Amino acid sequence: MPAYYATRRMTGTSSSNTWARNRNDVRHSSKIILGPVSHTITIVLIVLLTGLIFLTQSTKVTNYDVEIAKVDDEIVNLEAQRDALAVENAKITAAAADEDKNQVATTMVDANSADFVKE
């Protein structure tokens, strides 16, 4: 079907050739005619494509959840290591203090009498 001009949409007299607002100047007929099977296949393909896009986006969210869980586990492990190192540090400093006291105590001479200290 060839395109034809929509002259009935013209306003005023035919000599003025003014067009009404929001009106089409030319009508086109579609050269592609789809049957009911083609429409059904097209709709099914659109639905499948939308579903695939939805699935890819939802797996991204799941991947973020897995990464967050891994980071949380790493934080818990590092906090446990920090606590263990704090306990070990306390043991080392306590042993070092006792060691100094023991060295001084082992080098001291036993006093035979304390008579020389009088008031």
DSSP file (Angstrom, degrees, kcal/mol; ACC not computed):
  #  RESIDUE AA STRUCTURE BP1 BP2  ACC     N-H-->O    O-->H-N    N-H-->O    O-->H-N    TCO  KAPPA ALPHA  PHI   PSI    X-CA   Y-CA   Z-CA
    1    1 A M              0   0    0      0, 0.0    28,-0.4     0, 0.0     3,-0.1   0.000 360.0 360.0 360.0 124.7    0.0    0.0    0.0
    2    2 A P        -     0   0    0      0, 0.0     2,-0.2     0, 0.0     0, 0.0  -0.380 360.0 -98.8 -75.3 157.0    1.6    3.3   -1.0
    3    3 A A        -     0   0    0     26,-0.1     2,-0.4    -2,-0.1    25,-0.2  -0.489  42.2-167.9 -71.5 142.2    1.8    6.2    1.5
    4    4 A Y  E     -A   27   0A   0     23,-0.7    23,-1.5    -2,-0.2     2,-0.3  -0.963  23.7-106.8-132.4 153.5   -0.9    8.8    1.1
    5    5 A Y  E     -A   26   0A   0     -2,-0.4     2,-1.9    21,-0.2     3,-0.2  -0.569  23.4-128.9 -82.2 138.0   -1.3   12.2    2.5
    6    6 A A    >   +     0   0    0     19,-1.3     3,-1.4    -2,-0.3     4,-0.1  -0.564  40.8 162.5 -86.3  76.8   -3.9   12.7    5.2
    7    7 A T  G >   +     0   0    0     -2,-1.9     3,-1.6     1,-0.3    -1,-0.2   0.736  65.1  70.2 -70.8 -21.5   -5.6   15.7    3.6
    8    8 A R  G 3  S+     0   0    0      1,-0.3    -1,-0.3    -3,-0.2    -2,-0.1   0.676  90.9  62.5 -70.3 -13.1   -8.6   15.3    5.8
    9    9 A R  G <  S+     0   0    0     -3,-1.4    11,-0.9    15,-0.1    -1,-0.3   0.480  79.8 108.1 -88.4  -2.2   -6.6   16.5    8.7
   10   10 A M  E <   -B   19   0B   0     -3,-1.6     2,-0.3     9,-0.2     9,-0.2  -0.475  60.6-145.3 -73.8 145.7   -5.9   19.8    7.2
   11   11 A T  E     +B   18   0B   0      7,-1.8     7,-0.7    -2,-0.2     6,-0.1  -0.761  57.2  13.5-109.6 158.8   -7.7   22.7    8.8
   12   12 A G  S    S-     0   0    0     -2,-0.3     2,-0.1     5,-0.1    -2,-0.0  -0.352 109.5 -23.6  77.4-160.1   -9.1   25.7    7.1
   13   13 A T    >>  -     0   0    0      1,-0.1     4,-1.0    -2,-0.1     3,-0.7  -0.409  61.5-113.1 -83.4 163.2   -9.5   26.0    3.4
   14   14 A S  T 34 S+     0   0    0      1,-0.2    -1,-0.1     2,-0.2    -3,-0.0   0.728 114.1  60.5 -68.8 -20.6   -7.5   24.0    0.9
   15   15 A S  T 34 S+     0   0    0      1,-0.2    -1,-0.2     2,-0.1    -3,-0.1   0.778 100.2  53.7 -79.1 -25.1   -5.8   27.1   -0.3
   16   16 A S  T <4 S-     0   0    0     -3,-0.7    -1,-0.2    -5,-0.1    -2,-0.2   0.815  84.4-159.5 -79.8 -28.3   -4.2   28.0    3.1
   17   17 A N     <  +     0   0    0     -4,-1.0     2,-0.4     1,-0.2    -3,-0.1   0.862  29.7 158.0  52.3  42.9   -2.6   24.5    3.5
   18   18 A T  E     -B   11   0B   0     -7,-0.7    -7,-1.8    -5,-0.4     2,-0.3  -0.786  31.4-140.8 -96.1 143.1   -2.3   24.8    7.3
   19   19 A W  E     -B   10   0B   0     -2,-0.4    -9,-0.2    -9,-0.2     2,-0.1  -0.779  15.3-115.6-105.6 147.0   -2.0   21.7    9.4
   20   20 A A    >   -     0   0    0    -11,-0.9     3,-0.7    -2,-0.3     2,-0.0  -0.412  42.6 -94.0 -73.6 155.3   -3.6   21.0   12.7
   21   21 A R  T 3  S+     0   0    0      1,-0.2    -1,-0.1    -2,-0.1     3,-0.1  -0.360 102.9  14.6 -69.9 150.5   -1.3   20.6   15.7
   22   22 A N  T 3  S+     0   0    0      1,-0.2     2,-0.4    -3,-0.1    -1,-0.2   0.833  95.4 129.3  56.7  39.2   -0.2   17.1   16.8
   23   23 A R    <   -     0   0    0     -3,-0.7     2,-0.2   -14,-0.0    -1,-0.2  -0.922  61.3-111.9-122.1 149.5   -1.4   15.4   13.6
   24   24 A N        -     0   0    0     -2,-0.4   -18,-0.1     1,-0.1     3,-0.1  -0.560  14.8-157.0 -77.8 141.7    0.5   13.1   11.3
   25   25 A D  S    S+     0   0    0      1,-0.3   -19,-1.3    -2,-0.2     2,-0.4   0.853  78.2  22.2 -82.8 -37.8    1.5   14.5    7.9
   26   26 A V  E     -A    5   0A   0    -21,-0.2     2,-0.4   -20,-0.0    -1,-0.3  -0.979  67.9-142.2-134.9 141.7    1.8   11.1    6.2
   27   27 A R  E     -A    4   0A   0    -23,-1.5   -23,-0.7    -2,-0.4     2,-0.4  -0.874  18.0-161.4-101.6 137.1    0.5    7.6    6.9
   28   28 A H        -     0   0    0     -2,-0.4     2,-0.4   -25,-0.2   -25,-0.1  -0.934   9.7-141.3-116.5 140.8    2.7    4.7    6.3
   29   29 A S        -     0   0    0    -28,-0.4     2,-0.2    -2,-0.4   -26,-0.1  -0.831  28.5-111.7 -98.1 141.2    1.6    1.1    5.9
   30   30 A S        -     0   0    0     -2,-0.4    -1,-0.0     1,-0.1     0, 0.0  -0.495  17.9-160.2 -72.9 134.6    3.8   -1.6    7.5
   31   31 A K  S    S+     0   0    0     -2,-0.2     2,-0.6     1,-0.1    -1,-0.1   0.637  76.2  73.9 -87.9 -15.7    5.5   -3.8    5.0
   32   32 A I        -     0   0    0      2,-0.0     2,-0.6     0, 0.0    -2,-0.1  -0.878  63.3-172.4-102.1 121.8    6.1   -6.5    7.6
   33   33 A I        -     0   0    0     -2,-0.6     2,-0.4     0, 0.0    -2,-0.0  -0.961   6.2-161.5-116.1 119.8    3.0   -8.5    8.6
   34   34 A L        -     0   0    0     -2,-0.6    -2,-0.0     1,-0.0     0, 0.0  -0.802   7.1-143.5-103.1 140.9    3.4  -10.9   11.5
   35   35 A G     >  -     0   0    0     -2,-0.4     4,-2.0     1,-0.1     5,-0.2  -0.291  35.5 -92.2 -90.6-178.8    1.0  -13.7   12.2
   36   36 A P  H  > S+     0   0    0      0, 0.0     4,-2.1     0, 0.0     5,-0.1   0.835 125.2  52.8 -66.1 -32.8   -0.2  -15.0   15.6
   37   37 A V  H  > S+     0   0    0      2,-0.2     4,-2.7     1,-0.2     5,-0.2   0.919 109.1  49.3 -68.2 -42.9    2.6  -17.6   15.7
   38   38 A S  H  > S+     0   0    0      1,-0.2     4,-2.4     2,-0.2    -1,-0.2   0.903 111.0  49.8 -62.9 -40.6    5.3  -15.0   15.1
   39   39 A H  H  X S+     0   0    0     -4,-2.0     4,-2.4     2,-0.2    -1,-0.2   0.915 111.2  49.5 -63.2 -42.5    3.8  -12.8   17.8
   40   40 A T  H  X S+     0   0    0     -4,-2.1     4,-2.4     2,-0.2    -2,-0.2   0.924 112.1  47.3 -63.5 -44.4    3.8  -15.7   20.3
   41   41 A I  H  X S+     0   0    0     -4,-2.7     4,-2.4     1,-0.2    -1,-0.2   0.905 111.8  51.1 -63.9 -41.0    7.4  -16.6   19.5
   42   42 A T  H  X S+     0   0    0     -4,-2.4     4,-2.1    -5,-0.2    -2,-0.2   0.917 111.1  47.4 -63.0 -43.4    8.4  -12.9   19.8
   43   43 A I  H  X S+     0   0    0     -4,-2.4     4,-2.5     2,-0.2    -2,-0.2   0.906 111.5  50.8 -65.3 -41.5    6.7  -12.6   23.2
   44   44 A V  H  X S+     0   0    0     -4,-2.4     4,-2.6     1,-0.2    -2,-0.2   0.917 110.6  49.3 -62.5 -42.5    8.3  -15.8   24.5
   45   45 A L  H  X S+     0   0    0     -4,-2.4     4,-2.5     2,-0.2    -1,-0.2   0.892 110.6  50.0 -63.7 -39.6   11.7  -14.6   23.4
   46   46 A I  H  X S+     0   0    0     -4,-2.1     4,-2.4     2,-0.2    -1,-0.2   0.919 111.6  48.5 -65.2 -42.5   11.2  -11.3   25.2
   47   47 A V  H  X S+     0   0    0     -4,-2.5     4,-2.3     2,-0.2    -2,-0.2   0.919 112.6  48.4 -63.7 -43.1   10.1  -13.1   28.4
   48   48 A L  H  X S+     0   0    0     -4,-2.6     4,-2.5     2,-0.2    -2,-0.2   0.911 111.5  49.7 -63.3 -42.3   13.2  -15.4   28.2
   49   49 A L  H  X S+     0   0    0     -4,-2.5     4,-2.2     1,-0.2    -2,-0.2   0.916 111.1  49.0 -63.4 -42.5   15.5  -12.5   27.6
   50   50 A T  H  X S+     0   0    0     -4,-2.4     4,-2.2     1,-0.2    -1,-0.2   0.899 111.0  50.9 -63.1 -40.2   14.0  -10.6   30.6
   51   51 A G  H  X S+     0   0    0     -4,-2.3     4,-2.5     2,-0.2    -2,-0.2   0.900 109.1  50.5 -64.0 -41.3   14.4  -13.7   32.7
   52   52 A L  H  X S+     0   0    0     -4,-2.5     4,-2.3     2,-0.2    -2,-0.2   0.905 110.3  49.4 -64.0 -40.9   18.0  -14.2   31.8
   53   53 A I  H  X S+     0   0    0     -4,-2.2     4,-2.0     2,-0.2    -1,-0.2   0.916 111.3  50.1 -63.3 -41.9   18.8  -10.5   32.6
   54   54 A F  H  X S+     0   0    0     -4,-2.2     4,-2.2     1,-0.2    -2,-0.2   0.919 110.6  49.7 -61.7 -44.0   17.1  -11.0   36.0
   55   55 A L  H  X S+     0   0    0     -4,-2.5     4,-2.0     1,-0.2    -2,-0.2   0.897 109.5  50.5 -64.5 -40.8   19.1  -14.1   36.7
   56   56 A T  H  X S+     0   0    0     -4,-2.3     4,-1.2     1,-0.2    -1,-0.2   0.898 112.2  47.8 -65.5 -37.8   22.4  -12.5   35.9
   57   57 A Q  H  X S+     0   0    0     -4,-2.0     4,-1.3     1,-0.2    -1,-0.2   0.883 111.1  50.5 -70.0 -36.6   21.6   -9.6   38.2
   58   58 A S  H  X S+     0   0    0     -4,-2.2     4,-1.8     1,-0.2    -2,-0.2   0.835 106.4  54.8 -72.3 -30.9   20.5  -11.8   41.0
   59   59 A T  H  X S+     0   0    0     -4,-2.0     4,-2.3     1,-0.2    -1,-0.2   0.818 102.4  58.3 -71.0 -27.9   23.7  -13.9   40.8
   60   60 A K  H  X S+     0   0    0     -4,-1.2     4,-2.0     2,-0.2    -1,-0.2   0.919 106.0  48.6 -63.0 -42.2   25.7  -10.7   41.2
   61   61 A V  H  X S+     0   0    0     -4,-1.3     4,-2.0     1,-0.2    -2,-0.2   0.908 110.7  50.6 -63.7 -41.8   24.0  -10.1   44.5
   62   62 A T  H  X S+     0   0    0     -4,-1.8     4,-2.1     1,-0.2    -1,-0.2   0.893 108.0  52.9 -63.4 -39.8   24.7  -13.6   45.6
   63   63 A N  H  X S+     0   0    0     -4,-2.3     4,-2.3     1,-0.2    -1,-0.2   0.888 107.3  51.9 -62.7 -38.7   28.3  -13.2   44.7
   64   64 A Y  H  X S+     0   0    0     -4,-2.0     4,-2.5     1,-0.2    -1,-0.2   0.899 107.9  52.4 -63.6 -39.3   28.5  -10.1   46.9
   65   65 A D  H  X S+     0   0    0     -4,-2.0     4,-2.2     2,-0.2    -2,-0.2   0.906 109.5  48.7 -62.4 -41.6   27.0  -12.0   49.8
   66   66 A V  H  X S+     0   0    0     -4,-2.1     4,-2.1     2,-0.2    -2,-0.2   0.916 111.9  48.9 -64.9 -43.2   29.6  -14.7   49.4
   67   67 A E  H  X S+     0   0    0     -4,-2.3     4,-2.2     1,-0.2    -2,-0.2   0.902 110.6  50.7 -63.7 -40.5   32.4  -12.1   49.3
   68   68 A I  H  X S+     0   0    0     -4,-2.5     4,-2.4     1,-0.2    -1,-0.2   0.898 109.2  51.3 -64.3 -40.1   31.0  -10.4   52.4
   69   69 A A  H  X S+     0   0    0     -4,-2.2     4,-2.3     2,-0.2    -1,-0.2   0.895 109.4  50.5 -63.9 -39.8   30.9  -13.7   54.3
   70   70 A K  H  X S+     0   0    0     -4,-2.1     4,-2.2     2,-0.2    -2,-0.2   0.916 111.2  48.0 -63.6 -42.8   34.5  -14.4   53.4
   71   71 A V  H  X S+     0   0    0     -4,-2.2     4,-2.3     2,-0.2    -2,-0.2   0.899 110.7  51.7 -65.5 -40.2   35.6  -11.0   54.6
   72   72 A D  H  X S+     0   0    0     -4,-2.4     4,-2.2     2,-0.2    -2,-0.2   0.907 109.9  49.3 -63.0 -41.2   33.6  -11.4   57.8
   73   73 A D  H  X S+     0   0    0     -4,-2.3     4,-2.4     1,-0.2    -2,-0.2   0.903 110.5  50.8 -63.2 -40.4   35.3  -14.8   58.4
   74   74 A E  H  X S+     0   0    0     -4,-2.2     4,-2.5     1,-0.2    -2,-0.2   0.892 109.1  51.3 -64.9 -38.7   38.7  -13.2   57.8
   75   75 A I  H  X S+     0   0    0     -4,-2.3     4,-2.3     2,-0.2    -2,-0.2   0.922 110.1  49.1 -63.5 -43.9   37.9  -10.4   60.3
   76   76 A V  H  X S+     0   0    0     -4,-2.2     4,-2.1     1,-0.2    -2,-0.2   0.916 112.2  48.4 -62.0 -43.6   36.9  -13.0   63.0
   77   77 A N  H  X S+     0   0    0     -4,-2.4     4,-2.3     1,-0.2    -2,-0.2   0.906 111.7  49.2 -63.8 -41.8   40.2  -15.0   62.4
   78   78 A L  H  X S+     0   0    0     -4,-2.5     4,-2.4     2,-0.2    -1,-0.2   0.872 109.6  51.6 -67.3 -36.2   42.3  -11.8   62.6
   79   79 A E  H  X S+     0   0    0     -4,-2.3     4,-2.3     2,-0.2    -1,-0.2   0.899 109.8  50.0 -66.1 -38.6   40.6  -10.8   65.8
   80   80 A A  H  X S+     0   0    0     -4,-2.1     4,-2.3     2,-0.2    -2,-0.2   0.903 111.2  49.0 -64.9 -40.8   41.3  -14.2   67.3
   81   81 A Q  H  X S+     0   0    0     -4,-2.3     4,-2.6     2,-0.2    -2,-0.2   0.906 109.9  52.1 -63.8 -40.9   45.0  -13.9   66.2
   82   82 A R  H  X S+     0   0    0     -4,-2.4     4,-2.2     1,-0.2    -2,-0.2   0.919 110.3  47.7 -61.4 -43.5   45.2  -10.5   67.8
   83   83 A D  H  X S+     0   0    0     -4,-2.3     4,-2.1     2,-0.2    -1,-0.2   0.903 111.9  49.9 -64.4 -40.8   43.8  -11.7   71.1
   84   84 A A  H  X S+     0   0    0     -4,-2.3     4,-2.4     1,-0.2    -2,-0.2   0.897 111.4  49.0 -65.0 -39.1   46.2  -14.7   71.0
   85   85 A L  H  X S+     0   0    0     -4,-2.6     4,-2.6     2,-0.2    -1,-0.2   0.860 108.4  53.5 -68.7 -34.2   49.1  -12.3   70.4
   86   86 A A  H  X S+     0   0    0     -4,-2.2     4,-2.1     2,-0.2    -2,-0.2   0.910 110.7  46.7 -65.7 -40.6   48.0  -10.0   73.2
   87   87 A V  H  X S+     0   0    0     -4,-2.1     4,-2.3     2,-0.2    -2,-0.2   0.920 113.4  48.7 -65.3 -43.6   48.0  -13.0   75.6
   88   88 A E  H  X S+     0   0    0     -4,-2.4     4,-2.4     1,-0.2    -2,-0.2   0.893 110.3  51.6 -63.8 -39.2   51.4  -14.1   74.3
   89   89 A N  H  X S+     0   0    0     -4,-2.6     4,-2.5     2,-0.2     5,-0.2   0.907 109.4  49.8 -63.6 -41.2   52.8  -10.6   74.7
   90   90 A A  H  X S+     0   0    0     -4,-2.1     4,-2.2     1,-0.2    -2,-0.2   0.900 111.0  49.8 -64.1 -39.9   51.5  -10.4   78.3
   91   91 A K  H  X S+     0   0    0     -4,-2.3     4,-2.6     2,-0.2    -2,-0.2   0.916 111.5  48.4 -64.2 -42.6   53.2  -13.8   79.0
   92   92 A I  H  X S+     0   0    0     -4,-2.4     4,-2.5     2,-0.2    -2,-0.2   0.920 113.2  46.1 -65.8 -43.8   56.5  -12.6   77.5
   93   93 A T  H  X S+     0   0    0     -4,-2.5     4,-2.0     2,-0.2    -1,-0.2   0.878 114.0  49.1 -68.5 -34.8   56.5   -9.4   79.4
   94   94 A A  H  X S+     0   0    0     -4,-2.2     4,-2.3    -5,-0.2    -2,-0.2   0.915 113.0  46.9 -68.7 -41.7   55.6  -11.1   82.7
   95   95 A A  H  X S+     0   0    0     -4,-2.6     4,-2.4     1,-0.2    -2,-0.2   0.881 111.0  52.5 -66.5 -37.6   58.3  -13.7   82.2
   96   96 A A  H  X S+     0   0    0     -4,-2.5     4,-2.0     2,-0.2    -1,-0.2   0.895 110.0  48.2 -65.9 -39.2   60.8  -11.0   81.4
   97   97 A A  H  X S+     0   0    0     -4,-2.0     4,-2.1     2,-0.2    -2,-0.2   0.920 113.4  47.0 -67.1 -42.7   60.0   -9.2   84.5
   98   98 A D  H  X S+     0   0    0     -4,-2.3     4,-2.7     1,-0.2    -2,-0.2   0.870 109.5  54.8 -64.9 -36.1   60.3  -12.4   86.6
   99   99 A E  H  X S+     0   0    0     -4,-2.4     4,-2.4     2,-0.2    -1,-0.2   0.907 107.6  49.0 -64.7 -42.2   63.5  -13.2   84.9
  100  100 A D  H  X S+     0   0    0     -4,-2.0     4,-2.2     2,-0.2     5,-0.2   0.933 112.9  47.4 -63.2 -43.7   65.0   -9.8   85.9
  101  101 A K  H  X S+     0   0    0     -4,-2.1     4,-2.7     1,-0.2    -2,-0.2   0.905 111.7  51.0 -63.6 -40.3   63.9  -10.3   89.5
  102  102 A N  H  X S+     0   0    0     -4,-2.7     4,-2.4     2,-0.2    -1,-0.2   0.895 108.3  51.3 -66.4 -38.8   65.3  -13.8   89.5
  103  103 A Q  H  X S+     0   0    0     -4,-2.4     4,-1.4     2,-0.2    -1,-0.2   0.922 113.2  45.1 -63.9 -43.0   68.7  -12.7   88.2
  104  104 A V  H  X S+     0   0    0     -4,-2.2     4,-0.8     1,-0.2     3,-0.2   0.916 113.7  50.2 -66.3 -40.9   68.9  -10.0   90.9
  105  105 A A  H  < S+     0   0    0     -4,-2.7     3,-0.5     1,-0.2    -2,-0.2   0.864 108.9  51.4 -66.9 -35.1   67.7  -12.5   93.5
  106  106 A T  H  < S+     0   0    0     -4,-2.4    -1,-0.2     1,-0.2    -2,-0.2   0.779 108.8  50.9 -74.5 -25.0   70.3  -15.1   92.5
  107  107 A T  H  < S+     0   0    0     -4,-1.4    -1,-0.2    -3,-0.2    -2,-0.2   0.588  89.7 101.4 -87.6  -9.8   73.2  -12.6   92.7
  108  108 A M  S  < S-     0   0    0     -4,-0.8     2,-0.4    -3,-0.5    -3,-0.0  -0.444  71.2-128.6 -75.6 148.9   72.3  -11.4   96.2
  109  109 A V        -     0   0    0     -2,-0.1     2,-0.2     1,-0.0    -2,-0.1  -0.788  26.4-110.8 -95.7 138.1   74.2  -12.7   99.1
  110  110 A D        -     0   0    0     -2,-0.4     2,-0.4     1,-0.1    -1,-0.0  -0.468  31.6-123.4 -68.2 136.6   72.3  -14.1  102.0
  111  111 A A        -     0   0    0     -2,-0.2     3,-0.1     1,-0.2    -1,-0.1  -0.671  16.1-161.7 -83.2 132.9   72.5  -11.9  105.1
  112  112 A N  S    S-     0   0    0     -2,-0.4     2,-0.3     1,-0.3    -1,-0.2   0.887  74.0  -2.3 -80.4 -41.3   73.8  -13.6  108.2
  113  113 A S        -     0   0    0      1,-0.0    -1,-0.3     0, 0.0     3,-0.2  -0.991  48.2-149.7-148.6 156.8   72.5  -11.1  110.6
  114  114 A A    >   +     0   0    0     -2,-0.3     3,-0.7     1,-0.1    -1,-0.0  -0.070  64.2 114.2-114.3  30.7   70.6   -7.8  110.6
  115  115 A D  T 3   +     0   0    0      1,-0.2    -1,-0.1     3,-0.0     0, 0.0   0.789  62.1  68.5 -73.5 -27.5   72.2   -6.4  113.7
  116  116 A F  T 3  S+     0   0    0     -3,-0.2     2,-1.0     1,-0.1    -1,-0.2   0.672  83.8  80.1 -70.7 -13.9   74.0   -3.6  112.1
  117  117 A V    <   +     0   0    0     -3,-0.7     2,-0.3     2,-0.0    -1,-0.1  -0.807  64.0 149.0 -95.7 101.9   70.8   -1.9  111.3
  118  118 A K              0   0    0     -2,-1.0    -3,-0.0     1,-0.1    -2,-0.0  -0.936 360.0 360.0-131.6 154.3   69.8   -0.2  114.5
  119  119 A E              0   0    0     -2,-0.3    -1,-0.1     0, 0.0    -2,-0.0   0.431 360.0 360.0-100.8 360.0   67.9    2.9  115.2
